[in-house]
Amino acid sequence: MTCILPVGHRLNWSLVAVRMDCETTENSDSRVVVEVSSLRKFFPDPKRQEIRAVDGVSFTCYEGEIFGILGPNGAGKTTLLRMLATILSPTSGSAQVCGFDVMTQPDEVKKRIGFLSGSTKLYSRLTPTETVRYFARLYGMEKSLIEERTHEIFDVLGMSYFEDRQWGKLSTGEKQKVSIARTLIHDPSVLILDEPTAGLDVVSGQAIIDFIRNARELNKTIILSTHYMTEAEEMCDRIGLLSAGKLVAMGTTEELLAASGASSLTDAFLHYVGGNGN
Amino acid sequence: MKIRNVKTIFFKEMLETLRDKRTLMVMILGPVLIYPILILAFSQMVSMEKARLRRYRTTVQLYEKKKWPDIKKALSEDPNLRVVETNEPRPKDEKGIVVEFDSRKTKDGDHEVPKIVVTYRQTNVHSERGKERVLAALEKYAKEVTGRTRVHLDNGERYVYPLILEENDLSSDSEQVRTILAMSLPMILVLMTIAGAMYPAIDTTAGEKERGTIETILAAPAGRNEIVYGKFLSVFVICMVTGLLNLTAMTLTFVHVFRDFSKSFLPAMSMLLVLISLVPLAVLFSALMMAVSTYARTFREAQNYVTPIYLLCLIPAMFSVMRGFELNDFLCLVPVINMSLFFREVMEGVYRARHILLVFASTSVYAAVALRAAVKLFQDENALFSLEKPFALFVRRRFLRAKPMPSFGEALFACAVVFVLYYYASLFFATPSGEPSSFLWGTMLSQWVAILLPVIIFARYLKLDFRQTFSLRRFRPVQVLATFLLFAGGFLLLLELAFLQKNLFPELHEFVDELSSSVQMGGFLPAVLALALTPAICEEMMFRGFVLAGMNRLAPGARILLNGILFGLYHIFLFKLLPAAFLGIVISFIVVYSGSIFLGMLFHLTNNFVALAFSRYNRESTAFFEKIGFGPNAARWLEGKGHVPWPLLVASTAVLILGAVLIWRLRFRDSPAAGDIAETASHGESNAEEIRQI
């Protein structure tokens, strides 16, 4: 196994080479990594019968691409990403990650994704080493490989000095690093990141942005949800605008600007989402 | 300090606190619900124990060194004492008593009085009860004699106690210690073991949710089953270790304090059996508490769900203290009670293979069911992500949206409120010891005011659709026929069930007598109004209306069963539990599949009317049944004093099934049981924000 160590912008970010390439079927486009079609998720609601959190969303993501999902609070971003991560099961429609269906082959999907969100917290009474080992075992990794990768990732993220302190006692930035280590331990080909910078300060937030950029350099596919316009504009190759469970527009920043006739992404966003955002 | 600010803050705090379900539970529902339940349960337990103790018959061996004929007669007056003559000074077996008659001279030497020695064994409940009966009989005799015999002394008249009584307890100190420990330790052991499961169960489920780690683990490639079993095993191990440590500490303390007796108590075999049977108990409570806490969003919320379960376990755990109860085949099947009594039996050094098997098997079955429930709940997104908000209280009505039916939480809340209101209302309005007619009117009033009224108000407040919530739908004439078939078939089954139940939980005579006398003396028509028509309307609106509607998310079978059980529990008295639950199940079946509450009311009315008519026109109805060919024994089983002959039971079941099939065939297509998902969402506003935050 080779190890690529690109020099990061501010932190020495690095990711280990992609070992587990996407096993896509021969006759399909080899670059398609995530394919979502007519995905729906309705929640039962005792008061109003049902809530249509995601209502017929379709999109495709290609290898090495950062796909941003932009939407106001309550637009269904989290629900959409949770379905891709197999945490929620769709009401209808389908989604495939690396050719595996989220409904029928959830374990195969899980092995190929790294899922990070504001609500994927870690165990406060476990140390970073214990945490990362715990998840690595669940991913079915061999003991020697676990040791090796833990060591590497901790080195690269500069986590060695707090590896034996309990998670609950770490600072926010340190906690975030453990979460990143947890997401990367099994070297996933797809990263699903749900508002990864929400609630972080500038330094920690920048660390995440660096991490995402480096991941793209390693040809990972990244699906990112956010409601920060600058973040989306700077990082994403393509952006999908989600409003009230529906994908109202999709394309590169330039395409979105051109289509809406707006001068900034914020204006374009408001153009599509408008006042009915909530 | 500005008073205005204090006031502003005070009102905001009050509003916020009152909107917190937990505070409401602890502050209001907790106390008003727990006390009636605990007091009712305890008083019933005590009267049941008394009823059981009353039944014990003890053989008393008379050993007459000197004949005192009156005394022997005095003993024989008690029907529970079987008097036999002997010339042995020791009881024949553990249960026996020897009453030895002798004589002794009084101090002045002028009189000869009887000297009686009662030899018994305090550690044996039969022997001990027998001794008390003997003493009571002798005391009565002594009083009678004192009235006749006067002894003149120097200083005028003085009564002399006419007999000398000595008690001779055969049980050794160690046996007594063992009996006391065998009574108290099982209760402590059961409760401590259950408590051991409580916190880990909450921590691994609701705790994970609160700390936000549940999503992390769900994103990892571990199946939900694997997650639940892993978590369950850890809770189970901690629960077992708690039990084991309790048992060990108990034994060591015992050995240390009672060094002299330790050999006679807690032999290795007993310890081993107790330890093995802790396993299914630990599985049961680990799984049960995990299942319950999975529903909660936070640790504290889970605590509020689990604590009442723990409190309810207190009552069955206490059975080991009640000496009137001994483990029998039926009690082997009742969870917690079986363990409590089984531990006592084993600690007393009694090993019965049948009991070991039954207790172990039944607890294992319950444990398996609880574990399955925990696994299923963990796979249910709604439970896992706590999507469903049980109910909103203290929200201004104008902020509530109209909806067809109440939620499950609202239904349970209504149950609790109505139970409490009705309990206190009937205490206030309808005491059985009052005037017969006032009892009837009070019952009627309580039902209308404390059951129907709150349910209607609650439904109005929640802006429910009355037609759907209360199943106010028309029915077909054939369905009336089916309802009567169900009633006719259920009638004898109900009698048999009531008889079976009577053997397990004796009736409270006081209650039954007063009730029947008020029916006899209050007049038949008022009785029909109060005890048949009123419950047919009020209880049906509550249980087959509001509560059944609140359960519409459950599968029809589960709905019917749960509704029946709730209906049984609502009847407060254990001796009514099984028959009422049976009725509840049949009526729920009718209403679920016919979609019409009126058929439920018809069934309820018919049932209560016939029961009243039977108690009013007892002789006539018995004669009628005998006449139409139910045999000369009909009187026995009609009065609940014997089994209903089995051919009749088979025929009844057939009629019942016929009625059920008819109801099923004509079932209401758009019934809530079939799911109301078809109805489209009328409000587009997304509630996804709520969902996003687990």
Interface residues (C-beta under 8 A of the other chain):
Chain A: F43 P44 D45 P46 K47 R48 Q49 E50 I51 R52 A53 N73 G74 A75 G76 T78 T79 R82 A85 T86 I87 L88 S89 P106 D107 K110 K111 I113 F115 S117 S119 T120 K121 L122 Y123 S124 F135 L138 Y139 G140 R182 A244 G245 N278
Chain B: R211 G212 T213 E215 T216 L218 A219 A220 P221 A222 G223 E381 N382 F385 L387 E388 K389 L400 R401 K403 S407 R553 D676 I677 E679 T680 A681 S682 H683 G684 E685 S686 N687 A688 E689 I691 R692 Q693 I694
